[in-house]
Amino acid sequence: MEIRHFHYIRTIYEMGSISRAAEKLYISQPSLSQCIKKVETELGVRLFDRSQTPLALTTAGEIYVRQAKEILRIRQ
């Protein structure tokens, strides 16, 4: 897992949308979707409940975002 993945997933959570997060991050929406899929596959859990608008975090997603924020804070 790469540090940028923490930033990407945190941004998706904050924006509530993959497409809006992609705009903010200046990357394509398909690329960002692939990133989510890669992280979810590596972890073996779903991070987002895609049936809701805006996107909602699963329980695993909440833990991931909380830890991602902490890792990014420490990195700064």
C-alpha positions as CSV (number, residue, x, y, z in Angstrom):
1,M,0.0,0.0,0.0
2,E,1.2,3.5,-0.9
3,I,0.9,6.7,1.1
4,R,-1.0,8.3,-1.7
5,H,-3.7,5.7,-1.2
6,F,-4.4,7.0,2.3
7,H,-4.7,10.5,0.8
8,Y,-7.0,9.3,-2.0
9,I,-9.4,7.4,0.2
10,R,-9.5,10.2,2.8
11,T,-10.4,12.6,0.0
12,I,-13.1,10.4,-1.4
13,Y,-14.6,10.2,2.1
14,E,-14.4,14.0,2.5
15,M,-15.9,14.8,-0.9
16,G,-18.6,12.0,-0.7
17,S,-18.0,11.1,-4.3
18,I,-15.3,9.4,-6.4
19,S,-15.8,11.9,-9.3
20,R,-15.5,15.0,-7.1
21,A,-12.5,13.5,-5.3
22,A,-10.9,12.8,-8.7
23,E,-11.4,16.4,-9.7
24,K,-9.9,17.7,-6.5
25,L,-6.9,15.3,-6.8
26,Y,-6.4,16.1,-10.5
27,I,-6.6,12.4,-11.5
28,S,-9.1,10.5,-13.6
29,Q,-12.2,9.0,-12.1
30,P,-11.4,5.5,-13.5
31,S,-7.9,5.7,-12.1
32,L,-9.2,6.6,-8.6
33,S,-11.8,3.8,-8.8
34,Q,-9.0,1.3,-9.6
35,C,-7.1,2.6,-6.6
36,I,-10.0,1.9,-4.3
37,K,-10.5,-1.6,-5.8
38,K,-6.8,-2.3,-5.3
39,V,-6.8,-1.2,-1.7
40,E,-10.0,-3.2,-0.9
41,T,-8.6,-6.3,-2.6
42,E,-5.3,-6.0,-0.6
43,L,-7.3,-5.5,2.7
44,G,-10.0,-8.1,1.9
45,V,-12.8,-5.6,2.9
46,R,-15.0,-3.0,1.3
47,L,-14.2,0.5,2.4
48,F,-17.3,2.3,0.9
49,D,-21.0,1.4,0.7
50,R,-21.6,2.4,-2.9
51,S,-25.3,2.0,-2.6
52,Q,-25.6,5.4,-0.9
53,T,-25.2,8.9,-2.2
54,P,-23.0,10.5,-0.9
55,L,-20.8,7.4,-0.5
56,A,-20.8,6.1,3.0
57,L,-17.9,4.3,4.8
58,T,-18.3,0.8,5.9
59,T,-17.2,0.0,9.5
60,A,-13.8,-1.1,8.0
61,G,-13.7,2.1,6.0
62,E,-14.2,4.2,9.1
63,I,-11.3,2.5,10.8
64,Y,-9.2,2.9,7.6
65,V,-9.9,6.6,7.3
66,R,-9.2,7.2,11.0
67,Q,-5.9,5.5,10.7
68,A,-5.1,7.2,7.3
69,K,-5.7,10.6,8.9
70,E,-3.3,9.7,11.7
71,I,-0.6,8.4,9.3
72,L,-0.8,11.5,7.1
73,R,-0.7,13.7,10.2
74,I,2.4,12.0,11.5
75,R,4.0,12.1,8.0
76,Q,3.7,15.9,7.9
